[in-house]
Amino acid sequence: MNLFIISIILFLSIVQSVIGVGLLLFGTPTLLILGYSYAETIAMLIPASICISLLQIHGNYNLIRTKRAVVIYTLPMVVISLSAIIFLEFTIDIKKIVGGMLILFGLIRVSYLLKSFLQSIVISNRYFFCLIMGLVHGISNMGGGFLVIFMDAMFKTKDE
């Protein structure tokens, strides 16, 4: 791993530490654009992302009210869909999937109606949303966009 990639990961790690998402959401498309394969991208970003996430929940574990939803619904979908996408990497254009997810999250960001619709799904059926979030995260590494929607709908403070 060269110094440029380490700098990108370090910068996006700081972003994730501050706002809760960033390393995977911005790092995945960045590394794909730079010519890395999806498997290489995952191998570079996932360890740093896991470390940051563990550091963020350390000391605040008692505030997390969505443990069950994440463990039972989201994580299995991440593992299943990530395994499938890595197995199919050479037959699927992952750049188009990641690009499509970026466009979708951009639309959600500017469309109050779309964001409200998704937040109503979270409120009425959070487990279904967790399944979808895990699926999206495993396929594209872009679950952070849905995570923001989930957290905005479920909680009022950043610590929660």
Accessible surface in RSA format (square Angstrom, percent):
REM  Atomic radii and reference values for relative SASA: ProtOr
REM  Chains: A
REM  Algorithm: Lee & Richards
REM  Probe-radius: 1.40
REM  Slices: 20
REM RES _ NUM      All-atoms   Total-Side   Main-Chain    Non-polar    All polar
REM                ABS   REL    ABS   REL    ABS   REL    ABS   REL    ABS   REL
RES MET A   1   142.03  73.6  61.37  40.6  80.67 192.1  73.64  62.6  68.39  90.6
RES ASN A   2    82.05  56.6  70.79  68.4  11.26  27.1  41.37  99.6  40.68  39.3
RES LEU A   3   139.83  77.9 133.14  95.2   6.70  16.8 133.79  94.0   6.04  16.3
RES PHE A   4   121.41  60.7 114.12  70.7   7.29  19.0 118.57  71.9   2.84   8.1
RES ILE A   5     2.38   1.4   2.38   1.8   0.00   0.0   2.38   1.7   0.00   0.0
RES ILE A   6    81.56  46.4  80.51  60.0   1.05   2.5  81.09  58.4   0.47   1.3
RES SER A   7    53.12  44.9  46.78  62.4   6.35  14.6  30.02  63.9  23.11  32.4
RES ILE A   8    24.42  13.9  20.96  15.6   3.46   8.3  24.38  17.6   0.05   0.1
RES ILE A   9    19.70  11.2  19.70  14.7   0.00   0.0  19.70  14.2   0.00   0.0
RES LEU A  10   111.85  62.3 109.41  78.3   2.45   6.1 111.64  78.4   0.21   0.6
RES PHE A  11   128.22  64.1 125.85  78.0   2.37   6.2 127.82  77.5   0.40   1.1
RES LEU A  12    13.24   7.4  13.24   9.5   0.00   0.0  13.24   9.3   0.00   0.0
RES SER A  13    16.55  14.0  16.21  21.6   0.34   0.8  13.08  27.9   3.46   4.9
RES ILE A  14    98.56  56.1  97.34  72.5   1.22   2.9  98.56  71.0   0.00   0.0
RES VAL A  15    33.74  22.2  30.30  27.4   3.45   8.3  33.74  29.3   0.00   0.0
RES GLN A  16    10.79   6.0  10.79   7.9   0.00   0.0   0.40   0.9  10.39   7.9
RES SER A  17    59.46  50.2  43.30  57.8  16.16  37.2  27.16  57.8  32.30  45.2
RES VAL A  18    91.64  60.3  85.01  77.0   6.64  16.0  89.27  77.6   2.37   6.4
RES ILE A  19    98.29  55.9  76.67  57.1  21.62  52.1  78.13  56.3  20.16  54.7
RES GLY A  20    30.01  37.0   0.00   N/A  30.01  37.0  20.26  55.6   9.75  21.8
RES VAL A  21    17.18  11.3  14.81  13.4   2.37   5.7  17.18  14.9   0.00   0.0
RES GLY A  22     1.58   2.0   0.00   N/A   1.58   2.0   0.00   0.0   1.58   3.5
RES LEU A  23     0.00   0.0   0.00   0.0   0.00   0.0   0.00   0.0   0.00   0.0
RES LEU A  24    17.07   9.5  16.51  11.8   0.56   1.4  16.51  11.6   0.56   1.5
RES LEU A  25    20.62  11.5  18.96  13.6   1.66   4.2  19.04  13.4   1.58   4.2
RES PHE A  26    88.75  44.4  87.33  54.1   1.42   3.7  88.16  53.5   0.59   1.7
RES GLY A  27     0.00   0.0   0.00   N/A   0.00   0.0   0.00   0.0   0.00   0.0
RES THR A  28     0.00   0.0   0.00   0.0   0.00   0.0   0.00   0.0   0.00   0.0
RES PRO A  29    14.40  10.5  12.71  11.6   1.69   6.1  14.40  11.9   0.00   0.0
RES THR A  30    46.09  32.8  43.00  43.6   3.09   7.4  25.79  34.6  20.30  30.7
RES LEU A  31     0.00   0.0   0.00   0.0   0.00   0.0   0.00   0.0   0.00   0.0
RES LEU A  32     4.17   2.3   4.17   3.0   0.00   0.0   4.17   2.9   0.00   0.0
RES ILE A  33   142.62  81.2 116.86  87.1  25.76  62.1 121.04  87.2  21.58  58.6
RES LEU A  34    81.29  45.3  50.65  36.2  30.65  77.0  54.84  38.5  26.45  71.2
RES GLY A  35    57.80  71.3   0.00   N/A  57.80  71.3  26.51  72.7  31.29  70.1
RES TYR A  36    59.71  27.9  56.62  32.2   3.09   8.0  38.52  28.9  21.20  26.1
RES SER A  37    41.92  35.4  31.10  41.5  10.82  24.9  36.73  78.2   5.18   7.3
RES TYR A  38     1.26   0.6   0.39   0.2   0.86   2.2   0.39   0.3   0.86   1.1
RES ALA A  39    39.23  36.1  33.94  52.4   5.30  12.0  34.86  49.1   4.37  11.6
RES GLU A  40    86.03  49.4  81.43  61.6   4.60  11.0  34.37  66.5  51.66  42.2
RES THR A  41     0.00   0.0   0.00   0.0   0.00   0.0   0.00   0.0   0.00   0.0
RES ILE A  42    16.39   9.3  16.39  12.2   0.00   0.0  16.39  11.8   0.00   0.0
RES ALA A  43    68.58  63.1  47.60  73.5  20.98  47.7  57.05  80.3  11.53  30.5
RES MET A  44    27.88  14.4  20.60  13.6   7.28  17.3  17.49  14.9  10.39  13.8
RES LEU A  45     0.00   0.0   0.00   0.0   0.00   0.0   0.00   0.0   0.00   0.0
RES ILE A  46    43.79  24.9  43.79  32.6   0.00   0.0  43.79  31.5   0.00   0.0
RES PRO A  47    74.57  54.3  68.49  62.4   6.08  22.1  74.11  61.2   0.46   2.9
RES ALA A  48    25.38  23.3  16.88  26.0   8.50  19.3  24.31  34.2   1.07   2.8
RES SER A  49    10.20   8.6  10.20  13.6   0.00   0.0   0.60   1.3   9.60  13.4
RES ILE A  50    93.65  53.3  91.52  68.2   2.13   5.1  93.65  67.4   0.00   0.0
RES CYS A  51    73.55  55.6  70.66  78.8   2.89   6.8  19.51  49.4  54.04  58.3
RES ILE A  52    17.31   9.8  16.96  12.6   0.35   0.8  17.31  12.5   0.00   0.0
RES SER A  53    45.70  38.6  44.97  60.0   0.73   1.7  28.47  60.6  17.23  24.1
RES LEU A  54   104.46  58.2 100.92  72.2   3.54   8.9 101.33  71.2   3.13   8.4
RES LEU A  55   135.43  75.4 120.77  86.4  14.66  36.9 121.31  85.2  14.12  38.0
RES GLN A  56    64.90  36.3  48.95  35.8  15.95  38.0  38.56  82.1  26.34  20.0
RES ILE A  57    62.08  35.3  61.35  45.7   0.72   1.7  61.98  44.6   0.10   0.3
RES HIS A  58   147.25  80.5 129.76  90.2  17.49  44.8  85.62  88.2  61.63  71.7
RES GLY A  59    66.32  81.8   0.00   N/A  66.32  81.8  37.04 101.7  29.28  65.6
RES ASN A  60    59.89  41.3  59.65  57.6   0.24   0.6   4.32  10.4  55.57  53.7
RES TYR A  61   123.59  57.7 122.50  69.7   1.09   2.8  90.32  67.9  33.27  41.0
RES ASN A  62   126.99  87.6  96.10  92.9  30.89  74.4  43.95 105.8  83.05  80.3
RES LEU A  63    69.08  38.5  64.70  46.3   4.38  11.0  67.42  47.4   1.66   4.5
RES ILE A  64    35.25  20.1  32.91  24.5   2.34   5.6  33.00  23.8   2.25   6.1
RES ARG A  65   143.39  60.2 115.46  58.9  27.94  66.5  62.85  85.9  80.54  48.8
RES THR A  66     4.95   3.5   3.68   3.7   1.27   3.0   1.43   1.9   3.52   5.3
RES LYS A  67    68.71  33.5  64.52  39.6   4.19  10.0  56.20  50.6  12.50  13.3
RES ARG A  68   142.42  59.8 133.63  68.1   8.80  20.9  61.30  83.8  81.12  49.2
RES ALA A  69     2.51   2.3   1.61   2.5   0.90   2.0   1.61   2.3   0.90   2.4
RES VAL A  70    47.26  31.1  47.26  42.8   0.00   0.0  47.26  41.1   0.00   0.0
RES VAL A  71    90.72  59.7  85.06  77.0   5.66  13.6  85.06  73.9   5.66  15.4
RES ILE A  72    90.04  51.2  75.09  55.9  14.95  36.0  79.08  56.9  10.96  29.7
RES TYR A  73    53.08  24.8  52.89  30.1   0.18   0.5  25.56  19.2  27.51  33.9
RES THR A  74    13.07   9.3  13.07  13.3   0.00   0.0  13.07  17.6   0.00   0.0
RES LEU A  75    89.17  49.7  89.09  63.7   0.08   0.2  89.17  62.6   0.00   0.0
RES PRO A  76    55.69  40.6  48.49  44.2   7.20  26.2  55.48  45.8   0.21   1.3
RES MET A  77    43.64  22.6  43.64  28.9   0.00   0.0  25.54  21.7  18.10  24.0
RES VAL A  78    23.10  15.2  23.10  20.9   0.00   0.0  23.10  20.1   0.00   0.0
RES VAL A  79    94.68  62.3  92.43  83.7   2.24   5.4  94.47  82.1   0.21   0.6
RES ILE A  80   110.88  63.1 105.60  78.7   5.28  12.7 109.22  78.7   1.66   4.5
RES SER A  81     5.02   4.2   1.72   2.3   3.30   7.6   4.78  10.2   0.25   0.3
RES LEU A  82    36.70  20.4  36.70  26.3   0.00   0.0  36.70  25.8   0.00   0.0
RES SER A  83    65.42  55.3  54.00  72.1  11.42  26.3  38.85  82.7  26.58  37.2
RES ALA A  84    48.29  44.4  40.55  62.6   7.74  17.6  47.91  67.5   0.38   1.0
RES ILE A  85     8.92   5.1   8.37   6.2   0.55   1.3   8.71   6.3   0.21   0.6
RES ILE A  86    70.22  40.0  62.54  46.6   7.68  18.5  62.58  45.1   7.64  20.7
RES PHE A  87   169.39  84.7 142.95  88.5  26.44  68.8 150.38  91.2  19.01  54.4
RES LEU A  88    70.74  39.4  69.85  50.0   0.89   2.2  70.74  49.7   0.00   0.0
RES GLU A  89    23.65  13.6  16.36  12.4   7.29  17.4   7.53  14.6  16.12  13.2
RES PHE A  90   190.09  95.1 154.50  95.7  35.59  92.6 158.78  96.3  31.31  89.6
RES THR A  91   113.46  80.7  74.41  75.4  39.06  93.1  81.18 109.0  32.29  48.8
RES ILE A  92    56.19  32.0  45.19  33.7  11.00  26.5  49.96  36.0   6.22  16.9
RES ASP A  93    72.50  50.8  56.09  55.8  16.41  38.8  32.34  76.1  40.16  40.1
RES ILE A  94    14.26   8.1  13.43  10.0   0.82   2.0  13.43   9.7   0.82   2.2
RES LYS A  95   109.03  53.2  99.85  61.3   9.18  21.9  59.24  53.3  49.79  53.0
RES LYS A  96   155.77  76.0 139.92  85.9  15.85  37.7  91.61  82.5  64.17  68.3
RES ILE A  97    52.85  30.1  45.24  33.7   7.62  18.4  51.77  37.3   1.08   2.9
RES VAL A  98     2.80   1.8   2.80   2.5   0.00   0.0   2.80   2.4   0.00   0.0
RES GLY A  99    25.62  31.6   0.00   N/A  25.62  31.6  24.78  68.0   0.83   1.9
RES GLY A 100    35.99  44.4   0.00   N/A  35.99  44.4  28.86  79.2   7.14  16.0
RES MET A 101    26.52  13.7  26.51  17.5   0.01   0.0   1.25   1.1  25.27  33.5
RES LEU A 102    66.20  36.9  58.08  41.6   8.12  20.4  58.42  41.0   7.77  20.9
RES ILE A 103   119.55  68.0 112.31  83.7   7.25  17.5 118.52  85.3   1.04   2.8
RES LEU A 104    58.74  32.7  57.78  41.3   0.96   2.4  58.51  41.1   0.23   0.6
RES PHE A 105    24.49  12.3  19.42  12.0   5.07  13.2  20.50  12.4   3.99  11.4
RES GLY A 106    35.23  43.4   0.00   N/A  35.23  43.4  33.38  91.6   1.85   4.1
RES LEU A 107    95.99  53.5  95.04  68.0   0.95   2.4  95.08  66.8   0.91   2.5
RES ILE A 108     7.13   4.1   6.86   5.1   0.27   0.7   6.86   4.9   0.27   0.7
RES ARG A 109   193.37  81.2 167.23  85.2  26.14  62.2  56.26  76.9 137.11  83.1
RES VAL A 110   122.28  80.5  86.99  78.7  35.29  85.0  93.48  81.2  28.80  78.1
RES SER A 111    36.01  30.4  29.72  39.7   6.29  14.5  23.26  49.5  12.74  17.9
RES TYR A 112   184.33  86.1 173.83  98.9  10.51  27.3 134.05 100.7  50.28  62.0
RES LEU A 113   145.98  81.3 143.61 102.7   2.37   6.0 143.70 100.9   2.28   6.1
RES LEU A 114    56.51  31.5  53.96  38.6   2.55   6.4  56.08  39.4   0.43   1.2
RES LYS A 115    55.09  26.9  55.09  33.8   0.00   0.0  23.09  20.8  32.01  34.1
RES SER A 116    36.41  30.8  29.27  39.1   7.14  16.4  28.39  60.5   8.02  11.2
RES PHE A 117   116.15  58.1 109.91  68.1   6.24  16.2 115.61  70.1   0.54   1.6
RES LEU A 118    23.20  12.9  23.20  16.6   0.00   0.0  23.20  16.3   0.00   0.0
RES GLN A 119    36.39  20.3  36.39  26.6   0.00   0.0   5.52  11.8  30.87  23.4
RES SER A 120    56.04  47.4  50.37  67.2   5.68  13.1  42.89  91.3  13.15  18.4
RES ILE A 121    40.91  23.3  40.32  30.0   0.59   1.4  40.91  29.5   0.00   0.0
RES VAL A 122     0.02   0.0   0.00   0.0   0.02   0.1   0.00   0.0   0.02   0.1
RES ILE A 123   125.04  71.2  98.82  73.6  26.23  63.2 101.05  72.8  23.99  65.1
RES SER A 124    94.68  80.0  55.98  74.7  38.70  89.2  50.32 107.2  44.36  62.1
RES ASN A 125    72.17  49.8  67.98  65.7   4.19  10.1  16.35  39.4  55.82  53.9
RES ARG A 126    77.92  32.7  74.84  38.1   3.08   7.3   6.36   8.7  71.56  43.4
RES TYR A 127    64.30  30.0  64.30  36.6   0.00   0.0  51.60  38.8  12.70  15.7
RES PHE A 128    98.98  49.5  96.77  59.9   2.21   5.7  98.01  59.4   0.96   2.8
RES PHE A 129     5.69   2.8   5.69   3.5   0.00   0.0   5.69   3.4   0.00   0.0
RES CYS A 130     0.00   0.0   0.00   0.0   0.00   0.0   0.00   0.0   0.00   0.0
RES LEU A 131    63.55  35.4  63.24  45.2   0.31   0.8  63.46  44.6   0.09   0.2
RES ILE A 132    57.62  32.8  57.62  42.9   0.00   0.0  57.62  41.5   0.00   0.0
RES MET A 133     8.86   4.6   8.62   5.7   0.24   0.6   7.79   6.6   1.07   1.4
RES GLY A 134     0.00   0.0   0.00   N/A   0.00   0.0   0.00   0.0   0.00   0.0
RES LEU A 135    62.18  34.6  62.18  44.5   0.00   0.0  62.18  43.7   0.00   0.0
RES VAL A 136    19.49  12.8  17.50  15.8   1.99   4.8  19.49  16.9   0.00   0.0
RES HIS A 137    41.91  22.9  40.01  27.8   1.91   4.9  24.21  25.0  17.70  20.6
RES GLY A 138     0.62   0.8   0.00   N/A   0.62   0.8   0.62   1.7   0.00   0.0
RES ILE A 139    49.63  28.2  49.63  37.0   0.00   0.0  49.63  35.7   0.00   0.0
RES SER A 140     0.91   0.8   0.91   1.2   0.00   0.0   0.91   1.9   0.00   0.0
RES ASN A 141     2.98   2.1   2.81   2.7   0.17   0.4   0.00   0.0   2.98   2.9
RES MET A 142     0.00   0.0   0.00   0.0   0.00   0.0   0.00   0.0   0.00   0.0
RES GLY A 143     2.92   3.6   0.00   N/A   2.92   3.6   2.78   7.6   0.14   0.3
RES GLY A 144    10.57  13.0   0.00   N/A  10.57  13.0   8.47  23.2   2.11   4.7
RES GLY A 145     9.71  12.0   0.00   N/A   9.71  12.0   7.14  19.6   2.57   5.8
RES PHE A 146    12.56   6.3  12.56   7.8   0.00   0.0  12.56   7.6   0.00   0.0
RES LEU A 147    58.21  32.4  58.21  41.6   0.00   0.0  58.21  40.9   0.00   0.0
RES VAL A 148    61.36  40.4  57.91  52.4   3.45   8.3  61.34  53.3   0.02   0.1
RES ILE A 149     4.82   2.7   4.82   3.6   0.00   0.0   4.82   3.5   0.00   0.0
RES PHE A 150     0.39   0.2   0.39   0.2   0.00   0.0   0.39   0.2   0.00   0.0
RES MET A 151    59.88  31.0  57.95  38.4   1.93   4.6  53.87  45.8   6.01   8.0
RES ASP A 152    66.08  46.3  50.53  50.3  15.55  36.8  13.03  30.7  53.04  52.9
RES ALA A 153    14.68  13.5   0.00   0.0  14.68  33.4   4.48   6.3  10.19  27.0
RES MET A 154    43.17  22.4  25.63  17.0  17.54  41.8  22.64  19.3  20.53  27.2
RES PHE A 155    13.53   6.8   4.06   2.5   9.48  24.7   5.14   3.1   8.40  24.0
RES LYS A 156   178.49  87.1 143.91  88.3  34.58  82.3 110.96  99.9  67.54  71.9
RES THR A 157    81.00  57.6  68.92  69.9  12.07  28.8  71.73  96.3   9.27  14.0
RES LYS A 158   156.17  76.2 118.09  72.5  38.07  90.7  97.73  88.0  58.44  62.2
RES ASP A 159   102.63  71.9  84.90  84.5  17.72  41.9  13.89  32.7  88.74  88.5
RES GLU A 160    50.47  29.0  34.01  25.7  16.46  39.2  18.85  36.5  31.62  25.8
END  Absolute sums over single chains surface
CHAIN  1 A     9280.8       7935.7       1345.1       6964.0       2316.9
END  Absolute sums over all chains
TOTAL          9280.8       7935.7       1345.1       6964.0       2316.9
